Amino acid sequence: MANKSDLSRDAFMLKGPLAQKGYDWWWHSFTGYHEKTGKAKSFLLSFYL
């Protein structure tokens, strides 16, 4: 699913001079489940490019 092209995802990407001198901030939230108890726990990955 993530490999499918979706040009609308690029709508918020930096463009022009900002793309050369700036950075993009991306974040993804996930939910993990404990293998034995099934308890859910959320976590966030945040990174700058």
C-alpha distance matrix in Angstrom:
0.0 3.8 5.4 5.7 9.2 10.3 14.0 14.8 13.3 16.2 18.8 20.0 20.1 23.7 25.4 28.8 31.2 29.2 26.4 29.1 31.0 28.7 25.6 22.3 21.8 18.3 17.9 15.4 16.8 16.1 18.1 19.4 21.7 24.9 25.0 28.5 28.9 25.5 26.3 23.4 23.5 21.6 21.2 20.2 19.3 20.9 21.4 23.0 22.4
3.8 0.0 3.8 5.6 8.1 9.2 12.4 13.3 11.0 13.5 16.5 17.3 17.0 20.5 22.3 25.7 27.9 25.8 22.9 25.5 27.4 25.0 21.9 18.7 18.3 15.0 15.0 12.9 15.0 14.9 17.5 19.0 21.7 24.9 25.3 28.9 29.4 26.1 26.5 23.4 22.9 20.5 19.5 18.0 16.6 17.8 17.9 19.4 18.6
5.4 3.8 0.0 3.8 6.4 9.0 12.0 13.9 12.1 13.9 17.2 18.5 17.7 20.9 22.2 25.3 27.7 26.1 22.9 25.2 27.5 25.6 22.8 19.9 20.1 17.2 17.8 16.2 18.5 18.4 21.1 22.3 24.9 27.9 28.0 31.7 32.5 29.3 29.9 26.9 26.4 24.1 22.9 21.3 19.4 20.3 19.9 20.9 19.4
5.7 5.6 3.8 0.0 3.8 6.3 9.7 11.7 10.9 13.0 15.8 17.8 17.5 20.9 21.9 25.0 27.8 26.3 23.4 26.0 28.4 26.5 23.9 21.0 21.4 18.6 19.2 17.7 20.0 20.1 22.7 24.3 26.9 30.1 30.3 33.9 34.4 31.0 31.5 28.5 28.2 25.7 24.9 23.1 21.6 22.3 22.0 22.8 21.3
9.2 8.1 6.4 3.8 0.0 3.8 6.3 9.1 8.8 10.2 13.0 15.4 15.0 18.3 18.8 21.8 24.8 23.6 20.7 23.4 26.0 24.3 22.1 19.3 20.3 18.0 19.3 18.5 21.1 22.0 24.8 26.8 29.6 32.9 33.3 36.9 37.3 33.8 34.1 30.9 30.2 27.5 26.3 24.2 22.5 22.5 21.8 21.9 20.1
10.3 9.2 9.0 6.3 3.8 0.0 3.8 5.5 5.8 7.8 10.0 12.6 12.9 16.4 17.2 20.4 23.5 22.1 19.6 22.7 25.0 23.0 21.0 17.9 18.7 16.5 17.8 17.2 19.8 21.1 24.0 26.4 29.3 32.8 33.6 37.1 37.1 33.5 33.5 30.0 29.3 26.3 25.3 23.0 21.6 21.4 21.0 21.1 19.6
14.0 12.4 12.0 9.7 6.3 3.8 0.0 3.8 5.3 5.6 7.3 10.5 10.7 13.9 14.1 17.2 20.5 19.3 17.0 20.2 22.7 20.9 19.4 16.6 18.1 16.6 18.5 18.7 21.5 23.3 26.5 29.0 32.2 35.6 36.7 40.2 40.0 36.5 36.2 32.6 31.6 28.4 27.1 24.4 22.9 22.0 21.2 20.6 18.9
14.8 13.3 13.9 11.7 9.1 5.5 3.8 0.0 3.8 5.3 5.3 8.5 10.0 13.4 14.2 17.6 20.7 19.1 17.4 20.9 22.8 20.7 19.0 16.0 17.0 15.5 17.1 17.3 19.9 22.0 25.1 28.0 31.1 34.6 36.0 39.3 38.8 35.3 34.7 31.1 30.0 26.7 25.6 22.9 21.8 20.9 20.6 20.2 19.1
13.3 11.0 12.1 10.9 8.8 5.8 5.3 3.8 0.0 3.8 5.5 7.1 8.1 11.9 13.4 17.1 19.8 17.7 15.7 19.2 20.9 18.4 16.3 13.0 13.7 11.9 13.5 13.8 16.6 18.8 22.1 24.9 28.2 31.6 33.1 36.5 36.1 32.7 32.0 28.3 27.0 23.6 22.3 19.5 18.1 17.2 16.9 16.7 15.8
16.2 13.5 13.9 13.0 10.2 7.8 5.6 5.3 3.8 0.0 3.8 5.5 5.2 8.7 9.8 13.4 16.2 14.4 12.3 15.8 17.7 15.7 14.0 11.3 12.9 12.1 14.6 15.8 19.0 21.4 24.9 27.6 31.0 34.3 35.8 39.3 39.0 35.7 34.9 31.2 29.6 26.1 24.3 21.2 19.4 17.8 16.8 15.7 14.2
18.8 16.5 17.2 15.8 13.0 10.0 7.3 5.3 5.5 3.8 0.0 3.8 5.7 8.6 9.5 13.1 16.0 14.2 13.0 16.7 18.3 16.1 15.0 12.3 13.8 13.5 15.8 17.2 20.1 22.9 26.3 29.2 32.6 36.0 37.8 41.1 40.5 37.2 36.1 32.3 30.7 27.1 25.5 22.4 21.0 19.2 18.5 17.3 16.2
20.0 17.3 18.5 17.8 15.4 12.6 10.5 8.5 7.1 5.5 3.8 0.0 3.8 6.5 8.8 12.5 14.6 12.0 11.3 15.1 15.9 13.3 11.9 9.2 10.4 10.6 13.2 15.2 18.2 21.3 24.8 27.8 31.3 34.6 36.6 39.9 39.1 36.0 34.6 30.8 28.8 25.1 23.3 19.9 18.5 16.2 15.6 14.2 13.6
20.1 17.0 17.7 17.5 15.0 12.9 10.7 10.0 8.1 5.2 5.7 3.8 0.0 3.8 6.3 10.1 12.1 9.6 8.0 11.7 13.0 10.7 9.3 7.0 9.4 10.1 13.3 15.6 19.0 22.0 25.7 28.3 32.0 35.0 36.9 40.3 39.9 36.9 35.6 31.9 29.7 26.1 23.8 20.3 18.2 15.7 14.2 12.3 10.9
23.7 20.5 20.9 20.9 18.3 16.4 13.9 13.4 11.9 8.7 8.6 6.5 3.8 0.0 3.8 7.1 8.4 5.9 4.8 8.6 9.7 7.6 7.5 6.8 10.0 11.9 15.4 18.3 21.7 24.8 28.5 31.1 34.8 37.7 39.7 43.0 42.6 39.8 38.3 34.6 32.2 28.5 26.0 22.3 20.1 17.1 15.1 12.3 10.7
25.4 22.3 22.2 21.9 18.8 17.2 14.1 14.2 13.4 9.8 9.5 8.8 6.3 3.8 0.0 3.8 6.6 5.8 4.9 8.1 10.1 9.4 10.4 10.4 13.8 15.5 19.1 21.7 25.2 28.2 31.9 34.4 38.1 41.1 42.9 46.4 46.0 43.1 41.8 38.1 35.8 32.1 29.6 26.0 23.7 20.8 18.6 15.7 13.6
28.8 25.7 25.3 25.0 21.8 20.4 17.2 17.6 17.1 13.4 13.1 12.5 10.1 7.1 3.8 0.0 3.8 5.5 5.5 7.0 9.2 9.9 12.0 13.0 16.6 18.7 22.4 25.2 28.7 31.7 35.4 37.9 41.6 44.4 46.3 49.7 49.5 46.6 45.3 41.6 39.2 35.5 32.9 29.2 26.7 23.7 21.2 18.0 15.6
31.2 27.9 27.7 27.8 24.8 23.5 20.5 20.7 19.8 16.2 16.0 14.6 12.1 8.4 6.6 3.8 0.0 3.8 5.4 5.2 6.2 7.9 10.9 13.0 16.5 19.2 22.9 26.0 29.5 32.6 36.4 38.7 42.4 45.1 47.0 50.4 50.2 47.5 46.0 42.4 39.7 36.0 33.2 29.4 26.9 23.6 20.9 17.3 15.1
29.2 25.8 26.1 26.3 23.6 22.1 19.3 19.1 17.7 14.4 14.2 12.0 9.6 5.9 5.8 5.5 3.8 0.0 3.8 5.4 5.2 4.9 7.7 9.6 12.9 15.8 19.4 22.7 26.0 29.3 33.0 35.4 39.1 41.7 43.9 47.2 46.8 44.2 42.5 38.9 36.1 32.5 29.7 25.9 23.5 20.1 17.6 14.1 12.4
26.4 22.9 22.9 23.4 20.7 19.6 17.0 17.4 15.7 12.3 13.0 11.3 8.0 4.8 4.9 5.5 5.4 3.8 0.0 3.8 5.7 5.4 6.7 8.2 12.0 14.3 18.1 21.1 24.6 27.6 31.4 33.5 37.3 39.9 41.8 45.2 45.1 42.4 41.0 37.5 34.8 31.3 28.4 24.7 21.9 18.8 16.0 12.6 10.2
29.1 25.5 25.2 26.0 23.4 22.7 20.2 20.9 19.2 15.8 16.7 15.1 11.7 8.6 8.1 7.0 5.2 5.4 3.8 0.0 3.8 5.9 8.1 10.7 14.3 16.9 20.6 23.7 27.3 30.2 33.9 35.8 39.6 42.0 43.8 47.2 47.3 44.8 43.4 39.9 37.1 33.7 30.6 26.9 23.9 20.7 17.6 14.0 11.2
31.0 27.4 27.5 28.4 26.0 25.0 22.7 22.8 20.9 17.7 18.3 15.9 13.0 9.7 10.1 9.2 6.2 5.2 5.7 3.8 0.0 3.8 7.1 10.4 13.6 16.8 20.3 23.7 27.1 30.1 33.8 35.7 39.5 41.8 43.8 47.2 47.0 44.7 43.0 39.6 36.6 33.1 29.9 26.2 23.4 19.9 16.8 13.1 11.2
28.7 25.0 25.6 26.5 24.3 23.0 20.9 20.7 18.4 15.7 16.1 13.3 10.7 7.6 9.4 9.9 7.9 4.9 5.4 5.9 3.8 0.0 3.8 7.1 10.0 13.3 16.8 20.3 23.6 26.8 30.4 32.5 36.3 38.6 40.8 44.0 43.7 41.4 39.6 36.1 33.1 29.6 26.5 22.7 20.1 16.6 13.7 10.0 8.8
25.6 21.9 22.8 23.9 22.1 21.0 19.4 19.0 16.3 14.0 15.0 11.9 9.3 7.5 10.4 12.0 10.9 7.7 6.7 8.1 7.1 3.8 0.0 3.8 6.6 9.8 13.3 16.7 20.0 23.1 26.8 28.8 32.6 34.9 37.0 40.3 40.0 37.7 36.0 32.5 29.6 26.1 22.9 19.2 16.4 13.0 10.1 6.5 5.4
22.3 18.7 19.9 21.0 19.3 17.9 16.6 16.0 13.0 11.3 12.3 9.2 7.0 6.8 10.4 13.0 13.0 9.6 8.2 10.7 10.4 7.1 3.8 0.0 3.8 6.4 10.1 13.4 16.8 19.9 23.6 25.8 29.6 32.2 34.3 37.6 37.2 34.7 33.1 29.5 26.7 23.2 20.2 16.5 13.9 10.7 8.4 5.6 5.1
21.8 18.3 20.1 21.4 20.3 18.7 18.1 17.0 13.7 12.9 13.8 10.4 9.4 10.0 13.8 16.6 16.5 12.9 12.0 14.3 13.6 10.0 6.6 3.8 0.0 3.8 6.8 10.5 13.6 16.9 20.5 22.8 26.5 29.0 31.4 34.6 34.0 31.5 29.7 26.2 23.3 19.7 16.8 13.0 10.7 7.3 5.9 4.5 6.5
18.3 15.0 17.2 18.6 18.0 16.5 16.6 15.5 11.9 12.1 13.5 10.6 10.1 11.9 15.5 18.7 19.2 15.8 14.3 16.9 16.8 13.3 9.8 6.4 3.8 0.0 3.8 7.0 10.4 13.5 17.2 19.5 23.3 26.0 28.2 31.5 31.0 28.4 26.7 23.2 20.5 17.0 14.2 10.5 8.2 5.8 5.5 6.3 7.9
17.9 15.0 17.8 19.2 19.3 17.8 18.5 17.1 13.5 14.6 15.8 13.2 13.3 15.4 19.1 22.4 22.9 19.4 18.1 20.6 20.3 16.8 13.3 10.1 6.8 3.8 0.0 3.8 6.8 10.1 13.7 16.1 19.9 22.6 25.0 28.1 27.4 24.8 23.1 19.5 16.8 13.2 10.6 6.9 5.5 4.2 6.4 8.8 11.1
15.4 12.9 16.2 17.7 18.5 17.2 18.7 17.3 13.8 15.8 17.2 15.2 15.6 18.3 21.7 25.2 26.0 22.7 21.1 23.7 23.7 20.3 16.7 13.4 10.5 7.0 3.8 0.0 3.8 6.6 10.3 12.9 16.6 19.5 21.8 25.0 24.4 21.5 20.1 16.5 14.2 10.7 8.6 5.8 5.3 6.6 9.1 12.0 13.9
16.8 15.0 18.5 20.0 21.1 19.8 21.5 19.9 16.6 19.0 20.1 18.2 19.0 21.7 25.2 28.7 29.5 26.0 24.6 27.3 27.1 23.6 20.0 16.8 13.6 10.4 6.8 3.8 0.0 3.8 7.1 10.1 13.7 16.7 19.2 22.2 21.2 18.4 16.6 12.9 10.7 7.1 5.8 4.4 6.3 8.7 11.9 15.1 17.4
16.1 14.9 18.4 20.1 22.0 21.1 23.3 22.0 18.8 21.4 22.9 21.3 22.0 24.8 28.2 31.7 32.6 29.3 27.6 30.2 30.1 26.8 23.1 19.9 16.9 13.5 10.1 6.6 3.8 0.0 3.8 6.5 10.1 13.3 15.6 18.6 17.9 14.9 13.7 10.1 8.4 5.7 5.4 6.2 8.2 11.4 14.4 17.9 19.9
18.1 17.5 21.1 22.7 24.8 24.0 26.5 25.1 22.1 24.9 26.3 24.8 25.7 28.5 31.9 35.4 36.4 33.0 31.4 33.9 33.8 30.4 26.8 23.6 20.5 17.2 13.7 10.3 7.1 3.8 0.0 3.8 6.8 10.1 12.7 15.4 14.3 11.3 10.0 6.4 5.5 4.3 6.3 8.7 11.3 14.6 17.8 21.4 23.6
19.4 19.0 22.3 24.3 26.8 26.4 29.0 28.0 24.9 27.6 29.2 27.8 28.3 31.1 34.4 37.9 38.7 35.4 33.5 35.8 35.7 32.5 28.8 25.8 22.8 19.5 16.1 12.9 10.1 6.5 3.8 0.0 3.8 6.8 9.2 12.1 11.6 9.0 8.3 5.7 5.3 6.2 7.6 10.7 12.7 16.4 19.3 23.0 25.1
21.7 21.7 24.9 26.9 29.6 29.3 32.2 31.1 28.2 31.0 32.6 31.3 32.0 34.8 38.1 41.6 42.4 39.1 37.3 39.6 39.5 36.3 32.6 29.6 26.5 23.3 19.9 16.6 13.7 10.1 6.8 3.8 0.0 3.8 6.1 8.7 8.0 5.3 5.4 4.5 6.3 8.8 10.9 14.3 16.4 20.1 23.0 26.7 28.8
24.9 24.9 27.9 30.1 32.9 32.8 35.6 34.6 31.6 34.3 36.0 34.6 35.0 37.7 41.1 44.4 45.1 41.7 39.9 42.0 41.8 38.6 34.9 32.2 29.0 26.0 22.6 19.5 16.7 13.3 10.1 6.8 3.8 0.0 3.8 5.6 5.6 4.8 5.3 6.6 8.0 11.2 13.0 16.5 18.5 22.2 25.0 28.8 31.0
25.0 25.3 28.0 30.3 33.3 33.6 36.7 36.0 33.1 35.8 37.8 36.6 36.9 39.7 42.9 46.3 47.0 43.9 41.8 43.8 43.8 40.8 37.0 34.3 31.4 28.2 25.0 21.8 19.2 15.6 12.7 9.2 6.1 3.8 0.0 3.8 6.1 5.8 8.2 9.8 11.6 14.5 16.1 19.4 20.9 24.7 27.2 31.0 32.8
28.5 28.9 31.7 33.9 36.9 37.1 40.2 39.3 36.5 39.3 41.1 39.9 40.3 43.0 46.4 49.7 50.4 47.2 45.2 47.2 47.2 44.0 40.3 37.6 34.6 31.5 28.1 25.0 22.2 18.6 15.4 12.1 8.7 5.6 3.8 0.0 3.8 5.8 8.3 11.1 13.3 16.7 18.6 22.2 24.0 27.8 30.4 34.2 36.2
28.9 29.4 32.5 34.4 37.3 37.1 40.0 38.8 36.1 39.0 40.5 39.1 39.9 42.6 46.0 49.5 50.2 46.8 45.1 47.3 47.0 43.7 40.0 37.2 34.0 31.0 27.4 24.4 21.2 17.9 14.3 11.6 8.0 5.6 6.1 3.8 0.0 3.8 5.4 8.9 11.4 15.1 17.6 21.3 23.7 27.3 30.3 34.0 36.3
25.5 26.1 29.3 31.0 33.8 33.5 36.5 35.3 32.7 35.7 37.2 36.0 36.9 39.8 43.1 46.6 47.5 44.2 42.4 44.8 44.7 41.4 37.7 34.7 31.5 28.4 24.8 21.5 18.4 14.9 11.3 9.0 5.3 4.8 5.8 5.8 3.8 0.0 3.8 6.3 9.5 12.8 15.5 19.1 21.5 25.1 28.2 31.9 34.1
26.3 26.5 29.9 31.5 34.1 33.5 36.2 34.7 32.0 34.9 36.1 34.6 35.6 38.3 41.8 45.3 46.0 42.5 41.0 43.4 43.0 39.6 36.0 33.1 29.7 26.7 23.1 20.1 16.6 13.7 10.0 8.3 5.4 5.3 8.2 8.3 5.4 3.8 0.0 3.8 6.7 10.2 13.2 16.9 19.7 23.2 26.5 30.2 32.7
23.4 23.4 26.9 28.5 30.9 30.0 32.6 31.1 28.3 31.2 32.3 30.8 31.9 34.6 38.1 41.6 42.4 38.9 37.5 39.9 39.6 36.1 32.5 29.5 26.2 23.2 19.5 16.5 12.9 10.1 6.4 5.7 4.5 6.6 9.8 11.1 8.9 6.3 3.8 0.0 3.8 6.8 10.0 13.6 16.5 19.9 23.2 26.9 29.4
23.5 22.9 26.4 28.2 30.2 29.3 31.6 30.0 27.0 29.6 30.7 28.8 29.7 32.2 35.8 39.2 39.7 36.1 34.8 37.1 36.6 33.1 29.6 26.7 23.3 20.5 16.8 14.2 10.7 8.4 5.5 5.3 6.3 8.0 11.6 13.3 11.4 9.5 6.7 3.8 0.0 3.8 6.7 10.4 13.5 16.7 20.1 23.8 26.5
21.6 20.5 24.1 25.7 27.5 26.3 28.4 26.7 23.6 26.1 27.1 25.1 26.1 28.5 32.1 35.5 36.0 32.5 31.3 33.7 33.1 29.6 26.1 23.2 19.7 17.0 13.2 10.7 7.1 5.7 4.3 6.2 8.8 11.2 14.5 16.7 15.1 12.8 10.2 6.8 3.8 0.0 3.8 7.0 10.4 13.4 17.0 20.5 23.3
21.2 19.5 22.9 24.9 26.3 25.3 27.1 25.6 22.3 24.3 25.5 23.3 23.8 26.0 29.6 32.9 33.2 29.7 28.4 30.6 29.9 26.5 22.9 20.2 16.8 14.2 10.6 8.6 5.8 5.4 6.3 7.6 10.9 13.0 16.1 18.6 17.6 15.5 13.2 10.0 6.7 3.8 0.0 3.8 6.9 10.0 13.5 17.1 20.0
20.2 18.0 21.3 23.1 24.2 23.0 24.4 22.9 19.5 21.2 22.4 19.9 20.3 22.3 26.0 29.2 29.4 25.9 24.7 26.9 26.2 22.7 19.2 16.5 13.0 10.5 6.9 5.8 4.4 6.2 8.7 10.7 14.3 16.5 19.4 22.2 21.3 19.1 16.9 13.6 10.4 7.0 3.8 0.0 3.8 6.4 10.0 13.5 16.4
19.3 16.6 19.4 21.6 22.5 21.6 22.9 21.8 18.1 19.4 21.0 18.5 18.2 20.1 23.7 26.7 26.9 23.5 21.9 23.9 23.4 20.1 16.4 13.9 10.7 8.2 5.5 5.3 6.3 8.2 11.3 12.7 16.4 18.5 20.9 24.0 23.7 21.5 19.7 16.5 13.5 10.4 6.9 3.8 0.0 3.8 6.7 10.4 13.1
20.9 17.8 20.3 22.3 22.5 21.4 22.0 20.9 17.2 17.8 19.2 16.2 15.7 17.1 20.8 23.7 23.6 20.1 18.8 20.7 19.9 16.6 13.0 10.7 7.3 5.8 4.2 6.6 8.7 11.4 14.6 16.4 20.1 22.2 24.7 27.8 27.3 25.1 23.2 19.9 16.7 13.4 10.0 6.4 3.8 0.0 3.8 7.2 10.3
21.4 17.9 19.9 22.0 21.8 21.0 21.2 20.6 16.9 16.8 18.5 15.6 14.2 15.1 18.6 21.2 20.9 17.6 16.0 17.6 16.8 13.7 10.1 8.4 5.9 5.5 6.4 9.1 11.9 14.4 17.8 19.3 23.0 25.0 27.2 30.4 30.3 28.2 26.5 23.2 20.1 17.0 13.5 10.0 6.7 3.8 0.0 3.8 6.7
23.0 19.4 20.9 22.8 21.9 21.1 20.6 20.2 16.7 15.7 17.3 14.2 12.3 12.3 15.7 18.0 17.3 14.1 12.6 14.0 13.1 10.0 6.5 5.6 4.5 6.3 8.8 12.0 15.1 17.9 21.4 23.0 26.7 28.8 31.0 34.2 34.0 31.9 30.2 26.9 23.8 20.5 17.1 13.5 10.4 7.2 3.8 0.0 3.8
22.4 18.6 19.4 21.3 20.1 19.6 18.9 19.1 15.8 14.2 16.2 13.6 10.9 10.7 13.6 15.6 15.1 12.4 10.2 11.2 11.2 8.8 5.4 5.1 6.5 7.9 11.1 13.9 17.4 19.9 23.6 25.1 28.8 31.0 32.8 36.2 36.3 34.1 32.7 29.4 26.5 23.3 20.0 16.4 13.1 10.3 6.7 3.8 0.0
